Amino acid sequence: MDEELFRRLRGEVRAGLDITSALDNHELMNYIERTVLVRREVLELTASDKRRLVRRIYDSFRGLDILQPLVDDPAITEIMVNSHQDIFIEQQGRVTKIPLEFESQARLEDIIQTIVSGVNRVVNESSPIVDARLKDGSRVNIVLPPIALKGPTMTIRKFPEKPMTMEDLVQRGALGEEASRFLQKLVAGKYNIFISGGTGSGKTTFLNALSQFIPADERVITIEDSAELQIVTVPNLVALETRNANTEGRGEIAIRDLIRSSLRMRPNRIVVGEVRGSEALDMLQAMNTGHDGSLSTGHANSTRDMISRLETMVLSGAELPVAVVRQQISSAIDIFVHLTRLRDKSRRVVEISEVIGMENGDVVLNPLYTFRETGEENGRILGRLEPKEPLQNQEKLRMAGIPYEELAMGMEAGR
């Protein structure tokens, strides 16, 4: 597309902003078409080029400019803006640079301000980092100069309009049907489950899928930095989101504030989208004080690493002996589910472990399932999540009236 033609025609449309500012989206599109399609240079374009030109002009007023087609494309899962001239996308697990750029850094900054203002957040030189979201629920992270050396940086993590179910994940090979049924019983039995994994391993997607096993008659409170969970099967749902401090440094509402408040809202379960810091202690205490069946996620390279990270998070906000922290973890969390993004870019559950107590001052894990790689075919890793040891803590299943024999038979059949 001729950039000079686009900018000139957009300028002509902008000249009528005193008229178009009161128009709805449909009327604005009609106005742009009437203004643009009569120009001689446009009449010489193909029909598809005309459509692209009109749409791009429209997106520059009501959308996200050059990013809007990328946001609208369901095949693109991540958009990475490293600077106004440096844009990458992730598609089918592959990251590639695209031949698009904003006309200027100022234009990118305008788009960023449009995004953050839409969710009542502030980002500027004095507060240069912010998490936000788009109208479709996509997660947005923004970092401004002087922190970002190349210019404003924005990362958009997209989510499907319809949240993935556990059946979808089974079909994609993220885990097997047997492990899926096993986790369904554990959620119904109110086991506290913590999902760990690296960046882009699918933790939020898996948490969404797992939450669909929560009985519909329960009251659930979700707590997130930037709302992205899509729990659609629980009618009695309260979604809470943190708030950054204002320009005067006041008014911040952190995750730990929301966890404490949620305890007074009569929840059956608390779902914390991701723990990153001292709020880990509040989450563990909530799990330890009658809110069984709670779920959360965290960044780590393995289950054992996740336990170490939880220790570090708790100690960052409380002066407690390490032994006490480990006891809190072993008492609060029943099950760890670890996800990994393998070298073929597929996202798999590679470990499901049960916490069975303490020994010699360490948290003891009982491996229930582990992923075994069996080969490679057409660039895709072959393997399956194999059962290892039986579940030791069966008390919650008994209290929920779920016969463990069904699970045990399934695990034996998979051996």
N, C-alpha and C positions, 0 to 999 in steps of 0.2 A: 504494500500500500504506500502511495506517495505521501510521505510525512508532511511535506509543505502544503499539499492540497488539504490534508486532514486538518492541519492547524488553521489554515485560512478559513475553511468552511466552519470549523468550530467557533472561530472568532465572530463570524457572521451570525451564527446562532446565538452566541453569547450576547451580541449587541441587542438582542431582543429579550434579555433576561428579565427586564421589567414586566414583560408580557408573560414569558414562559414560567416565571417563578411561581405563579398561581395555578399552573396547569397540573393535572394529575399525570401519571406515567403514560397513559394512552394518548392523552392530548399532546404531551411533549413529543412523543414519537411522531405523531402526525405533523406537528409543527416543524420538526427537523426534516421530515420527508419533503414537505412543501418548500422549505428553504433550500434544500440541498439538491434534490433530484431535477430541478429545472436548470441547473448550471450546465453550461456547454461541456466543461471538462468531465462532468459526471455522466452526461448522456453518452459519452464515448466508452464508458466502462461496461464490462459484462454485468449481467444481472447479479451474479454472486458477489462481485466486487462492490456493486452498489449496496447490497444488503450488508456486507461487512463494514462499509464506510458509515452507513447510517447507524448501525448498531454500535460502532465504536464511538461515534459522536454522542449517542445517547448514553452509553456507559460512562463517558467522561463527565456527564452531568449528574446522573442518578445512580451509577454503579461504581465499580472500583477501577475504572479506566481500563488499561490493558490487562489487568488481572481478572476482570469479570468473566471473560470466556474460560479462563483456567478454573475459576471457582465453579462455573456452571458445568464443566466437563466431569462427569461422574468417574471417568477412568483415571483422573489425576487425584492422588491421595495427599500430596504435600506440595506446597509452593514455597520456595525459599528465595527471598529477595535480599541479596547480599549488599546491594546498592542500587541506585536508580538505573544503572546500566548493566547489572549483573543478576540475572534471574535464572533459577533452576527449578525443575519440577521432578516429582517422583511419580512414576507410572509403572504399575505391575512390578513394583519392587526395584525398578531401575531409576537412577538419578541422572538427568541430562540437562544441559544448558539449552535454553531456548533463545531464538533470535528476536527477542522483544526487549524494549527498554522504555522507561519513562522519559518524557521530553526534557525533564530537569529534576534536580533533587527537590526543588520546591514543590513540584507536582506530587512527588512521592510523599512528602511531608503533609500535603493537603489530604491525601487519601488516608494516611495514618490518623490524622486528627478527626476525620469523618468516622473512622472505625471506633476509636476510643470514646468519642463523644456519644456514640450510639448506645454505649453500655455504661454511661456516666463515670468514665475513668479519665484520668489526666496523665499525659506524658509530655515532658518538656525537658529542658536542659538540666534543671535542678532535680527532676525525678525522671531519669531517662529510660527506665525499664518498666514495662507494664505487660500484664496478661489481659487479654480481652477475648471477645468472640464475635463472629459474624451473625447475621440474622438467621442463617441456616444451622447455627450451632457449631460451626467450625471454630477451632481454637486458634487464637492469634497471640504470638509473642512478639513484642516490639522492643528494640534497643536503639536509642538515639545517640548521636555524637554528644559529648566527646568520648563516651564509652565505646561506641562503634566507630572504628577508625576510618572505614571506607565510606561512611555516610549512614543514613537511616537503614536499619536492618529489620526485616519482618519475616516471620515464619508462620505459615498458615497450615495447620493440620486439619484436613477435612474428614468428615464422618459421613457414612451413608445416610440417606434420608430415612430409610427403614433400618433400625438397629439389627445387627446380625444376631441370629439365634444360635443356640448351641448346636442345633441341627446343621446350620450353615457352616459352622466351624468344623464339625465332623466331616461334612462333605468336602471341605477344603483340606482335610488331612491334618488339622491342628491338633486333634486328639481323636481317640477311637470311641465308638459307641459305648463300649463297656465303661471306660473312664468317665464318659459324659453321664451315664446313668448313676455311677458311683457318686459323682459330685452333686447330682440332683438330690440324692438321698441325704447327703451331708448338709446341703443348704436347708432342706426341709427339716432336718434334725437339729437345726440351729447351731451348727458348728461355726466358730469364728474362723474365717478364712482370709488369708493374706496372700495377695498375688504379687509376685516379684518378677522383674525382668529388666532388660536393658532398654535404651531409647528405641522406640519404634518396634518393640517386640509384640505389641498388641494388648497391653495390659488393660487399657480402658475398654477396648472392644470386648475382651474376655469378661471383664467385670460386668458390662452391660448384659452379656449373654447369661452369665451366672445369676444375675439379679432376677432374671425371668423365672427362676425356680422358687422365688420367695412366695409363700402363700398370699393370695389376694386379700385375705381378711386382716392382714397385719398393717401396722402403722410404721412407715419408714421415713427417716430423715436423711437426706443426702447433703453432704458438705463438700464444697469444692472451691478451689482458687478461682477457676473460671468454669462456669457451668457447661458440661459437655455430656454428662450421663443422660441416657435416654431410657429410663425405666418406665415401661408402658403397661406393665401387668399389675401394678399396685395402685388401686384408686386412692388410698389414704396415704398420700405422699407429700412431703414438704421438702422443697429444694432450697438450700441456703448457699449463698455465694459470698466470698470475702469482699472487703472493700479496702482500697488503698487510702492512705492518708491524703488529705486535701493539700492545697498549696501552702497552708500554714502549718502543715505537719500534724494536723488533728483529724480525728474521725476514723482512724484505721480500725477495721474489724478483721482480726486474724482467724485462722482456722481453729486455733485453740479456744478462742472466744465463742465460736459457733458450736464447738463440741460441748463446752460447758453449758451453753444455753439450751442445746438440744436435749440435755438430760432432764430439763424441766418441761419438755414438750410431750411426755409420755410416749416415747418411741418403743416399738418392739425391737427394731434394729436400727443401727446407725451405719451409714455407708460413707466413708471418707474417700473421696476420689483419689487422692494421693497424699502421703505424708512425706514431708521433706525436712522437718526440723523439730523443734521442741514440742510441737503438738503431738508427737508420737506418744509422749507420756499420757496426755489426756485421752488419746484413743485407747491405749492399753488399759487405763483405769476404767473407761466406759465399758470395755469388753469384760472387765473383771467385776463389774457391779451390776450384773443382771441383764445386760443387753446382749444376750447370746444371739448368734446368727449374724453378727456384724461383719462387714466386708471392707477391705481397703487394699491399696496398692502402694508399691514403692520401687525405686530404681535400685537394681543390684545385678551382679553377674552370676549369682548362684543363691540357693537358699541359705547356705551357711553365711555367705557374704551379707545377705539381707538381715540376718540376725545381728551381725556386727554393726551394720549401718543403723539399725534400730537402737542399739546400745548407744552409739555416738549421738544420734538425734536426741534421745532422752537426756543424756549427760550434758548436751549443749544448753539445756534450760533448767537443769536441776542438779544440785550437789547431792548425789546419792552414791552409795557403794555399788560397784559393778555387779556384785553378787545379788543385790536387791533388784537391780534393773533386769538381770537375766531371769530372776524369779518372776518378775512381772510379765516378761515375755512368755515364759513357759506356762504361766497360769492363764494368760489372756488369749493367746493364739492356739487354735487346735490344729489347723491345717495350713501348710504353705503350698502354693501352686507356683511353679517357676516356668516362665516362658522365655524362649530364645529365638532370635532371628538367625536362621542357619545360613550357610554360605550360598545356598541357592536362592536366598532372599525370602524363603518361606518362613512363616511364623508358627512355631510348634510349642506345645506343652512338653517339656522335657523332664519334669519331675513333679510328683505329688508326694509330700511328706507329712507325717503326723508328728506333732510335738508330744512327747510322752514323759516329760519331766526334766529333772536335773540330775547330773552325775558328775562328781568331782568339780563342781562349780560351773559346769557347761550345760547348755541346753541340749537335750538328747533328741535326735530325730529318728523316726521310724519310716524308712522309704516304702511307700505304698505302690508307686508306679515310677518307672524310669524309662527314658527313651533309649532304644537301641537302634543304631544305624545298621542297615543291612546291605547297603550298596548305593548305586547311583544309576539313573536311567534318563537319557535325554536331558541331562543337566539338572534333574530333580533328585534330591536325596530321598532314598527309600528307607523306611524304618517304621517302628511302631512303639507305642507306649505300653510297656510290659508290666504286669503286676508282679510285685516282689514279696511284700510281707502283708499279713492280714492287719486290719485295723485293730488296735489294742483298746482304745477308749470307745466303748460301745454304749456307755451310759446314756448319752444324749439321744441316740437312736432308740433305745428302749423307752425313754421318757416320751418320745414323740410317737411311739407305737409303730416304729419301722423295724421289721424283723431283719436282723443282720444276716441271717442265713441267705437271703436273696443276694446280698452283696458278696458274701463269701463264695457262693456258688459261681457267681460271675467271675470273680478273681481266679478261682480254681480252674474254670474253663479256659481262661486266657493264658494259663501257664504253659 
